[in-house]
């Protein structure tokens, strides 16, 4: 007889029972192995690989097993077994899944975990919480998405969110030292929960009144935990160069890497100043500051209507007229959402004013007094967009989200591949892919994503370089792109070329 102790109680058993127990464990182990084997591998055969590093393309066979890239070999070298899947890739490009470093799908992912408008354009990882706005609890939010999304998800903690938690509604003033201390405590908690850093939205009400010193103090807390300071700067129009200088100062004094969100020249008054902006950042980089930026590939931005008046004097007709003129006129403002005046939706400010029988200034003031509106502003120059995209330290981002009313929410990455690379020839394909994959992966410290390399996570997009293009427009912003053939996240197919597959293999990604 053999003595066993279970939960402090002693039982007598026989050698026969132990033998049967061992056989049962072996059976379960063999069964698990068989189940895994039946899952099979996926083989991409004779396709062009662009690995994300910027290196020249090459033709290869690529094998996925489980959630990893298991093999990269010569064309024709793949040896599929029974139960394996084979995808013929001749004429197609296999690239790392695209990482969107600036996305607004915080609440959208809770409603639509399949993330159709993201995976349909090749995005496999979303980073949310930009522009100073994020979930209150980073840990709680990320936990709520575990096992429920088709894409990988990570987050920044929003400066505006911290201010709102501490200062409540009293946001139109600098924070006190006591309030900064309280925000620092919350920030420290968020960093420990996996936030990638601190995001700011200094053009918006929650962050507008914050001092540079407040941002430096908070950024030092994020820096202590290996974080990044990501900023929607204080001004993207007449004061854009000073806003860049502020971001540089914060980076230097807090000793923290800086990411400028959706860098742009936001209205007609600063067209052509992109070269000055690039020169400012280049100087800072040469002096040792780790500063980069991202940009979306459109000449129209999307925001709240109040950003038209940077002075915040929203009821001053002179200031309002100045803001409208700087953009190029009321016909350059498209109203996308307006709860108080739903008849204005889909109309320009000029059209809405004619509908209401008011001047554009009067219509603007009326909208702001009644809760505001979401707008698209056609205020940017194609030449400035080109300058930024041809700058080595600028990566691709969408600034979109689920149910976005701007085509960038569905079309950003295919637009770059189809328009900027194939048609305009502003970028080489290898360079464009690097801006979509390895660059944001390295910025975030994601060591197992962003490249096509054996052993890394199988986040992959297969597309036709001759056909890929956005279809989304400002009137139909939810149209899916063409030319994206399939998308895999952690080895599971989430987009089959026409629709989502329903699989939810996305993982939570966290900061350093």
N, C-alpha and C positions, 0 to 999 in steps of 0.2 A: 504493500500500500504506500501511497505518496501523500504527503500532507500539503494542502494549499491554504493560503491565508487570503481572504477576500474581505475588505472593509473591516479588518480587525478580528474576523471570525475564522476559525480553523475548520476545514472540511477534509474528509478523507476521500480519496479517489483512487482509482486503479490505473495501472500503466496502460491498460486497454483504452480507457477514456482519454488519456493524454494523447495516445496514438491517433484516435479518431479526431480529436481536436486539431492536431497537426495536419491531418489529411484535409480537413475542412478549410483551414487557412490556406493551404496550398491550392485547393480548388478555386477559392475566391481570387487568389493572386493570378492564376492562369486565366480565369474568366476576364479579369480586368485587362490583362495583356491582349487577349483576343479581341475584346471590344475596341481597344486602342488601335490594334492592327487593322480592324475593319474600317476605321475612319479613313484610312488611306492617305496618300499624298496627292498634291496638285502639282502638275508639271507644265510649265510654260515652255513651248518648244520654238526654237529658231526665231527669237524676237530680238529687237534692238534694246539693249540695256543702257539707260542713262542713270548712273548710280547716285547722283545728287552731289558729288564732290566737285563738279565742274570739269572732271576728266573727260576725254573723248569717249563717245559712245562705242559700243562693241556688240557683236551678235553672240548670243549664248542660249543655252537651256537653263532654266531656273526651277528649282524644286522647293515647294513648301511642305513641311511636315509639322503638324501641330500648329503652334503659333509662331514658328521661326522659319527663316530662310535656311533650308537644310543643305542646299547644294547649288553651285553655279558652275556650269561646265561648258565645253565646246558644243556647238550646234550638232544635234543628233545624238548627244551622249546620254540623254535622259533615258532610263529603262523602266517604263511604267510596269507595275504589277497589276494583277487582277484587283479591281476595286479602286484603283487610282483614277484621278481625273486628269485629262490632257487638254490643254488650251493651246491651239495653234496660234503662234504670234507673228508669223511672217508679215512684214510691212507695218507692224505695230511697235510701240515703244512701251517698255516697262520702266517705271520710275518709282522712287519712294513716294509713299502717300504724302499728300500735301498737309503742312502744319499751318493752321491759321492762327497767328499769334495775337490777333485782335478780333474778337467775335462777341456778339451780344445775344447769345442763345441761352442765357441763364435760366429764364423761366420757360423758354421754348422747349428745351430738352426735357423738362418735367412733363410736358404735354405730348411731345413727339420724339420719343427716343430713337426712332429710325433715322432722324435727321436727313430727310430726303434731299433737301436743297443743298446740303453740304456734301454728302457722299456722292451725289450725282455729278459734282464737279471735281471729284477726286480728293476731297478733304478727308483725312483720317484722324486728325487730332485738332481739337478746338481748345483755345485758351480764352476763358471768359473773365469777366470782372474788370474790363478796361474803363477808361474815361472817368475814373473816380467812383464808379458805381458797381457794387458787387453784392452777393448775398451777405447777410449779417454774420453768419457763421460759415466759414470756409469748410471746416471739418464736417459740419452737419450737412451742408449742401452736397459736398463730394460723396459722402456716405449714401445720401439719398439716390444718387445716380448709379451706384455700384451694381453692375449686372443689368442695367436698364437702358444702355445706349449703344448705338451702332458705332460710335466714334469714341476715341480716347478724350478725356476731359481733364483740364487743369484750370487753375484760377489765380487771379490776383485779388488782393483785398483793396477795396476802394477807399481813397482818402475822403471822398464825399460821404461815403457810408459811415466811416469812423466819426466824421464831424456830426452827422445827423444823430448817431447813437449817443454821442456825448452832449452835443449842444442843442439837440431837439430841433425846434423851429427857428431858433435864434442864430441863423447862419450868416447874416449879412454884417459880419464884423470879424476882426481877428480873434483867434482863440486865446484864452488866458493860458498861463503856464500850467495851472491846475488842469485845465481841459486838455492841453497837449500831453500832460502826464497820463491822463485817463485814456486818451487815444493811443498812446504808446503801449500801454498795458494790453489793450485790445489787439493792437497790431502784433505785438509779440506773440500773443496767443494764436493769431491767424497764421503767422509764420511757422510756428511749431506744428500747426495742423496741415501744413503743406502748401501754403500760398507761395507763389513764385516771387512775390514782391509787392510793392505799393504802387497802385495806379492813381493818377490824379486827372481831374477834369476841370481845369482852371478857367475855362470859358463858361462853365455852368454855375448856377446859383449856389450849389453846395460848396464849391471850391473857390469861387470868385474872390471872396474876401480874405482868403488865407494869405498870410505873409510868406515871403520866401524863407524866413527864419523858421516858421512853423514846419514847412516842408522839409527843410534841412534836418531839423530835429527828428522828425518821423522817419526820414530816409536813413538816418543813422541806425535806427532800430532795425529796419529791414536789412541794412547792410551787415549788421552783426550776425544775421542768420543766412548770409549768402544770397540775399535778395537783389532784385532789380527795381529801379525807379522807372516806371513807364508813365509817360505824360501826354495827355491831350493838353497842349500848351495854352497859356493864358490868352494868346492872340494868334490867329492864322491869317490876319489881314495886315493892316498898316503897321501894327506893332510886332509882326512875326519875328523880325531879327532880334528884337529885345527879348522876346519870349524864348528864343533859342539860347540867348545869353543867360537867361535865368535858369534854364534846364542845365546848362553847362556848369553854372555856379553851384547848383544843388549837387550835381554829380561830384564835383571837386571837393566841396566842403563836407559832404557826407561820405565821401570815399565809396561811391556806389556806382555800378554800371547804369547807364541811362539808355532808355528806349524811347525815341520820339514817335508818338502814335500818328499814323496816317499823315506824314509830312506833306504839306501842300502850300500853295499860294492861293488863299481862299477867295479872293475877289480881284476884279479888274485893276484896282489901284496898285497891286503889287505884282502884276504879271512881269515876268522876266527877272524877278529877284531870287529865283531858285538857285542861280549861280552863286549869289552872295550867301545864301543859306548853306549851300554845300561847302563853300570856302570857310565859313565860321566853324562848321563841324570838323572839317579836315584839320584846321588849326588846333582844335581841342584834341583830336585824336593823335596828332603829332606830339602834343605835349604830354601824352600818356593817359588821357581819359578814355575809358571804354564806353563809347557812345555810338549807337546805331539807330536806324529808323525803319519804319515800314510805310507802305503806301498802297492805296487801292487804285486800279487802272481806269478811273473815270474822271471826267472834267466837272462832275456834279457831286456835291457833298449832300449828306442828309443829316438833319439835326432838328432842334426846336427852332421855332420862328424867332425867338428872342435873341439868337446869336447874330441876327442882322444888325443889332444895335449894341456894339461892344461896350458903350458907355453906361448901359443899363438904364438910360433915361427913356424908358419905353413909352412915355406919354408926352414926350417933347417932340412936336411935329418937325422941328429943324433936325434933331438927331435921327429921327426915323427916316426922314427924306434922305439924309446923308447916307444912312446905311443901305437904303434901297438903291440909291445912285451908285454907290461903290460896287455893288454886285453887278450892275449893268442895267437896272430898271426892273419894274414890277413883273415883266414878262419872264424874268429869269428865276422867279420863285414859284415852285410848284407845291401846292398844298396837298399833302398825302393823307393827313388825318386831322380832324377838327371836330371834337365832340359837341361843342357848342353850336357849330354851324356846319352840319354834315353836307349841306348843299355846296359848300366850298371845295369839298374833297375832289381831287382830280382836275381842279382848275388852277391856273396861275393866279398870283395875287392881282394881276391886271384884270383877268377874267372875273375873278370873285368880286372885285370892286365894281366892275360894270354891272354884274348881276345884282349887287346890293345898292347900286346907284350912289356909291360913295367914292371918294378919292382913295388911292392905294394907302396913303398915310392914315386916313380915317379907318380904313378896313383893318390895317395892321393894329392900331390902338384898340379897336373893338375886339379883335381876336385875343390879344394879350390880356385885356381886362376880364375875358371870359374863359380863362383856362389855357390859352395858348393853342399851338398847333404843331404838328410835325410837317416839315417842309424839305424839299430838295432844292438846293441852290445851284444854278448853272453858272458858277462864278470862276471856274478855273481855266487855265490855258493848257492846251495839248503840249505845247513846247516845254512848259514847266514839268508836266507829268513825265515827259520823255527824259528830261534832265535828271529827275530823281530816279527813274527806273534804270538809267544807265550809270548810276552811281554805285560803286561796289558794296557799300555798307547799307544799302536800302534793300529790304526784303519785301515780299508780297504779303499783303493782308487784305481781308475783305471789309472789315468794319460792318459786316452784315449780321444777320441772325435768322432764326426760323420765323417765317412769315414776314420777312423784310419787304418793305415797300420801295426799295431801291434795287435795281437789277444786280448790284454787287452781291446781294445775299445768295444768289444762285449762279451768277455768271463770272465772278472775279477771275478764278484761275483759268478756265477755258478762254476767257477774253485775252489774257496775257499770252497764252500759247497760240491762239489763233490769229489775233490782231497784231500784237506787239512783236511776236516772233516770226510767224509765217508771212503775214502780209506787209507789215511795216518794216520788218527786219531791224528793229531797234536793239534786239537782243539775240544772241545765239540760244539754241534750245538748251544746251547744257547749262548755260549761265542762268536762264530762267528757272530751270528745275532746281538748281542750287538755291536760288532765292526763295523757293517754295518749300524746301525740305531741310537740307543740312544747315543752312544759315539760322532759321528759327530753332532747330533742334539744338544747335550749339549755344545759341543765345539763352535757351532755357535749361541747358544742362541735361538734355535727354540723350544719353549715350547709346541707347539701344534702338533708336529710331532716326529717321532722316536720311538713310543710305540704303542702297541695295548691296548688302554684304552678308556673307554666310554667317549664321549665328545670331543675327539681329532679328528683331520683331518683324513679322511678315505684314507690314503696313505697305501696300503696293497699289499702284494705279496703272492700268493698261489702257492706252489711248492711241487713236489714229492721228498722227501728226499732220496729215493732209486734210483732215475733216474736222478736228476739234475746234469748237467755236461756241461762244455764248449765244443763247436765243432770247434770254430775258431782256425786256425793254422797260422803260419807265411807265408804260401803260399796262404791261403784262410782266411784272417783275418775278413771277414764280415759274416761268417757263424753264424747263431743264435744258442743259447744254447738249450739244451733239458731239459725238466722237469719243466719249468716255466709255470704253467697252466693258470694263469690270473694275471693281474696287474691293480690295481685301483689307480687313483690319484684324490684326493678331491672328492671321491665317484663315479667317472666315470671310466668305464673300458677303458683302453688304449691299452691293449694287451690281446688277447683272446686265447693264447696258440700257435698260428701259425702265427699271423700277427697283425699289429696295427689296431685299430678300426676306426681311423680317428678323434676321439674325441680329443679336445684340452682344457682340464680343468686346465692346469698348472697355478700356481699363481707366482707372484713375491715375493720372500722372501728377507728381508733386515736385515742389522746388527742392533745392539742395538741402 
